[in-house]
Amino acid sequence: MIPYHGPDAEYSLKGKTAIITGGAAGIGLATAEFFAKKGVNLVIADLNPEANSIAKKLGSGNIGLPGNICDANYRKLVMDTAAAKFGGVDILVNSAGIVALEKAETISEAFWDRTIEINLKASFMMAQVFGAWLIENKKQGSIVNMASQAGVIALDKHVAYCASKGGIIAMTKVLAFEWGKYGIRVNAVSPTVVLTELGHRAWDGPVGEAFKKEIPAERFAEPEEIAGIIGFLCSDAAAMITGHNLLVDGGYTIK
């Protein structure tokens, strides 16, 4: 059962422990920064060899573990290290992912496989490790999977990315359905373009300006906006929200 602890107007996260994959850059880093301000213990899992120094800058007690989230041994290391260091884990944010554009008629099998492996398979396998630990130890927790507006609409040259993010949304619903009885909530967040460093490189200029005109909000999202929404979903204020895909797209997909 997912319990109700009363109203939480502060969206409190203090004292909780969170694993954030892809936490050294982009939305993952913005989430880590938001969590740090909320008093969350952080375990940043990222390919970046500087993951530990990035984590320490956000709090001396935090941990960064460089490695490949597609590696089963690394996923186990992340979970075991977090549990041993902090006595348990409460939150998993699956933020690691890739995107590259390719036409459906020319996309290579290798590129398709890499996109699905990183975006979908690794997210599920990390959720499985996390969920299994919670169930075995009779703990409750929250998972937030980074999906995308590309998971609910078609975008040109995004066939692998759309497939991977659509899979994330479906996977989120199944995990929420199966694990609710254990007190585990699972949700997805689906942004439009987010102005991370990569977002700026891809969308600054005339193409981005034209795209903004198709969004009712007439702008793209900022990383800290997405981080705040992830924080809300992980707080007790969202105790009755599970299996949901929250679109953060300025209205783009309502057309």
C-alpha positions in Angstrom: 0.0 0.0 0.0 1.1 3.6 -0.7 0.4 5.4 2.6 -0.8 9.0 3.1 1.2 11.0 5.6 -0.9 14.2 5.5 -0.5 17.4 3.5 3.1 18.3 2.5 3.0 22.0 1.4 6.8 22.1 1.6 7.4 19.1 -0.8 9.8 17.8 1.9 12.7 15.5 0.8 15.1 16.1 3.7 17.0 13.1 4.8 16.0 10.9 1.8 18.6 9.3 -0.4 18.4 9.4 -4.2 20.2 7.6 -7.0 20.3 9.8 -10.1 21.5 8.2 -13.3 23.0 10.6 -15.8 23.3 13.0 -12.8 26.5 14.7 -13.9 24.9 16.8 -16.7 21.7 18.2 -18.1 18.4 17.4 -16.4 20.1 14.9 -14.1 22.5 17.5 -12.8 19.7 20.0 -12.3 17.8 17.4 -10.4 20.9 16.7 -8.2 21.3 20.4 -7.5 17.6 20.7 -6.6 17.7 17.6 -4.3 20.9 18.9 -2.6 19.1 22.1 -1.7 16.3 19.9 -0.2 18.7 18.0 2.0 18.8 14.8 0.0 21.7 12.4 0.1 23.0 11.9 -3.5 24.4 9.1 -5.4 25.3 10.3 -8.9 25.7 7.5 -11.5 27.3 8.8 -14.7 29.8 8.0 -17.4 31.6 11.2 -16.5 34.9 10.3 -14.7 34.4 13.4 -12.6 31.1 12.2 -11.2 32.4 11.9 -7.7 33.9 15.5 -7.6 30.6 16.8 -9.1 28.7 15.0 -6.3 31.0 16.3 -3.6 30.5 19.9 -4.8 26.8 19.5 -3.9 27.6 18.1 -0.4 30.7 16.5 1.1 28.7 13.4 2.0 27.4 12.7 -1.5 28.8 10.0 -3.8 29.5 9.9 -7.5 30.2 6.6 -9.2 31.6 6.8 -12.7 30.5 3.9 -14.9 28.2 2.6 -17.7 24.6 2.2 -16.6 24.2 -0.5 -19.3 26.6 -2.8 -17.3 24.7 -5.1 -14.8 27.7 -5.2 -12.4 27.8 -1.4 -12.4 24.1 -1.1 -11.6 24.5 -3.5 -8.7 27.5 -1.5 -7.5 25.5 1.7 -7.5 22.6 0.1 -5.5 24.9 -1.7 -3.0 27.1 1.4 -2.5 24.1 3.7 -1.9 22.5 1.3 0.6 25.7 0.7 2.5 26.6 4.3 2.7 23.3 5.8 3.6 21.5 2.8 5.2 18.9 2.6 2.4 17.7 4.4 -0.7 14.3 6.2 -1.2 14.4 7.6 -4.7 15.6 6.6 -8.2 15.7 9.1 -11.0 16.4 7.4 -14.4 17.8 10.4 -16.3 20.6 8.8 -18.4 19.8 8.8 -22.1 20.9 9.7 -25.6 19.3 11.2 -28.7 20.5 11.4 -32.2 18.5 12.0 -35.4 18.2 9.4 -38.2 15.6 8.7 -40.9 13.6 5.5 -40.4 14.6 4.2 -43.8 18.3 4.5 -43.2 18.8 4.0 -39.4 21.3 1.3 -38.7 20.6 -1.7 -36.5 23.5 -0.7 -34.3 22.2 2.8 -33.7 18.7 1.4 -33.0 20.1 -1.1 -30.5 22.2 1.5 -28.8 19.3 3.9 -28.3 17.0 1.2 -27.0 19.7 -0.2 -24.7 20.6 3.1 -23.1 17.2 4.8 -22.9 14.9 1.9 -22.3 16.7 -1.3 -21.2 19.1 0.3 -18.8 16.3 2.4 -17.2 14.3 -0.7 -16.6 17.2 -2.8 -15.3 18.2 0.0 -12.9 14.5 0.2 -11.8 14.5 -3.5 -11.3 17.6 -3.5 -9.1 16.2 -0.6 -7.1 12.7 -2.1 -6.8 13.9 -5.5 -5.8 16.0 -4.0 -3.0 13.0 -2.1 -1.7 10.8 -5.1 -1.8 13.4 -7.4 -0.2 14.0 -4.9 2.6 10.3 -4.0 3.0 11.0 -0.3 2.2 8.9 2.2 0.3 10.2 4.5 -2.4 9.7 6.5 -5.6 11.0 6.1 -9.1 10.9 8.8 -11.7 11.7 7.8 -15.3 12.7 10.5 -17.8 10.5 10.1 -20.9 9.8 12.7 -23.5 7.0 14.3 -25.5 8.5 12.1 -28.2 7.0 9.1 -26.3 3.5 10.3 -27.1 3.8 12.0 -30.5 5.6 11.3 -33.7 8.7 13.5 -34.5 10.6 13.5 -37.7 13.9 11.5 -37.7 13.2 10.3 -34.1 12.1 6.7 -34.7 14.5 5.1 -32.2 14.1 7.9 -29.7 10.3 7.9 -29.9 10.3 4.1 -29.5 12.5 4.2 -26.5 10.6 6.9 -24.7 7.2 5.3 -25.6 8.6 2.2 -24.0 9.6 4.2 -20.9 6.0 5.4 -20.5 4.6 1.8 -20.9 7.2 0.4 -18.5 6.4 3.1 -15.9 2.7 2.1 -15.9 3.5 -1.6 -15.5 5.9 -1.1 -12.7 3.4 1.2 -10.9 0.7 -1.4 -11.3 2.9 -4.3 -10.0 4.7 -2.5 -7.2 2.0 -0.3 -5.7 1.2 -3.0 -3.2 4.8 -2.6 -1.9 4.5 1.1 -1.4 6.6 1.9 -4.5 5.4 4.8 -6.7 6.6 5.0 -10.3 6.1 8.0 -12.6 7.5 9.4 -15.8 8.2 13.0 -16.8 8.0 13.9 -20.5 9.4 17.3 -21.4 9.6 19.3 -24.6 13.0 20.7 -25.6 14.9 21.5 -22.4 17.6 24.1 -22.5 20.5 22.1 -21.1 23.9 22.6 -22.7 22.9 20.1 -25.4 19.5 21.7 -25.8 21.1 25.0 -26.5 23.5 23.6 -29.0 20.7 21.8 -30.9 18.0 24.5 -30.7 19.5 27.9 -30.5 18.9 29.7 -33.8 16.2 29.9 -36.5 15.0 26.3 -36.2 14.5 26.6 -32.5 12.7 29.9 -32.9 10.3 28.4 -35.4 9.7 25.4 -33.1 8.8 27.7 -30.2 6.0 29.2 -32.3 4.3 25.8 -32.3 4.3 25.7 -28.5 1.4 27.5 -26.8 3.8 28.6 -24.0 6.1 30.0 -26.8 9.3 28.8 -25.1 11.3 25.8 -24.2 11.7 24.4 -20.7 14.6 25.2 -18.3 16.4 22.3 -16.5 15.5 23.6 -13.1 11.8 23.5 -14.0 12.0 19.8 -14.8 14.0 19.2 -11.6 11.3 20.8 -9.5 8.7 18.6 -11.0 10.8 15.5 -10.3 11.1 16.7 -6.7 7.4 17.1 -6.4 6.7 13.6 -7.7 9.2 12.2 -5.2 7.7 14.0 -2.2 4.7 13.0 0.0 2.7 15.7 -1.7 2.4 13.3 -4.6 1.6 10.3 -2.6 -1.5 9.5 -4.6 0.3 9.9 -8.0 1.7 6.7 -9.5 1.8 5.3 -13.1 1.4 8.8 -14.4 3.3 10.4 -17.4 3.5 14.1 -16.7 3.9 16.1 -19.9 6.0 19.3 -19.4 5.7 20.6 -22.9 4.1 24.0 -22.7 1.0 22.6 -24.4 2.8 21.3 -27.5 1.1 17.9 -27.6 -2.4 19.2 -27.0 -2.9 19.9 -30.7 
